[in-house]
Amino acid sequence: MISAIVLIKAEVDRIPEAAQQIAEIEGISEVYSVTGDIDLIAVARVSRHEEFADVIADRLNKVAGVLETNTHIAFRTYSAEDLDAGFALGLDGE
């Protein structure tokens, strides 16, 4: 899977509704309401880069209340489990 993090500015009075509509889009795995310069962060996961056009440009950007998006495509994904496994290489439970 290929992941992208989408930073979203939304109309303040439409944030909850926009977040719910975005969360229902196929290819969006999570939506967070956040503090700071942006209002929402969505995580998109697709199997091919070309699918981002449908998920983000054709669907997410057209949700009522979405004013602006900034998309960051991930090169690699790291998690706590990945890091633990990497540091445990060569250790056999001595």
HELIX and SHEET records of a PDB file:
HELIX    1   1 VAL A   12  ARG A   14  5                                   3    
HELIX    2   2 ILE A   15  ALA A   23  1                                   9    
HELIX    3   3 GLU A   51  PHE A   52  1                                   2    
HELIX    4   4 ALA A   53  ARG A   59  3                                   7    
HELIX    5   5 LEU A   60  LYS A   62  5                                   3    
HELIX    6   6 ALA A   80  PHE A   87  1                                   8    
SHEET    1   A 4 ILE A  28  SER A  33  0                                        
SHEET    2   A 4 LEU A  40  VAL A  46 -1                                        
SHEET    3   A 4 ILE A   2  ALA A  10 -1                                        
SHEET    4   A 4 VAL A  66  ILE A  73 -1                                        
END                                                                             
